[in-house]
């Protein structure tokens, strides 16, 4: 994509993410391996490099992030009507563990009550704030690999 800015790339990713609910969130495990888990992006797709995921404080993924906050996100869009593959997106960044209910409320959607029955007051719940530092995507003939920030 010639003469395309970082904002254009981020807009392209945000548009593609509207139809992708789940991402694979990759962490570094205690043994140095890569652990991947499906996480809902809660359809928050005004993507500027930040994304938010709710989970349990006592899960292995959170333990991984406490040891090493560098994470990766992988997304794949649905196959197109013509049989071509959908968009592929890869994001690298740093995860922060958030325990502030005010911040929970800013990113909460009702569908999350499937996993967290008491909403933002669910005991043991945390939110992961992933701040992207680098992204890449492959979308048919278009592709980009760029730094964020």
HELIX and SHEET records of a PDB file:
HELIX    1   1 UNK A    6  UNK A   17  1                                  12    
HELIX    2   2 UNK A   60  UNK A   67  1                                   8    
HELIX    3   3 UNK A  101  UNK A  107  1                                   7    
HELIX    4   4 UNK A  110  UNK A  114  5                                   5    
HELIX    5   5 UNK A  119  UNK A  121  5                                   3    
SHEET    1   A 6 UNK A  34  UNK A  40  0                                        
SHEET    2   A 6 UNK A  22  UNK A  28 -1                                        
SHEET    3   A 6 UNK A  70  UNK A  76 -1                                        
SHEET    4   A 6 UNK A  88  UNK A  98 -1                                        
SHEET    5   A 6 UNK A 125  UNK A 139 -1                                        
SHEET    6   A 6 UNK A  50  UNK A  56 -1                                        
SHEET    1   B 6 UNK A  34  UNK A  40  0                                        
SHEET    2   B 6 UNK A  22  UNK A  28 -1                                        
SHEET    3   B 6 UNK A  70  UNK A  76 -1                                        
SHEET    4   B 6 UNK A  88  UNK A  98 -1                                        
SHEET    5   B 6 UNK A 125  UNK A 139 -1                                        
SHEET    6   B 6 UNK A 142  UNK A 147 -1                                        
END                                                                             
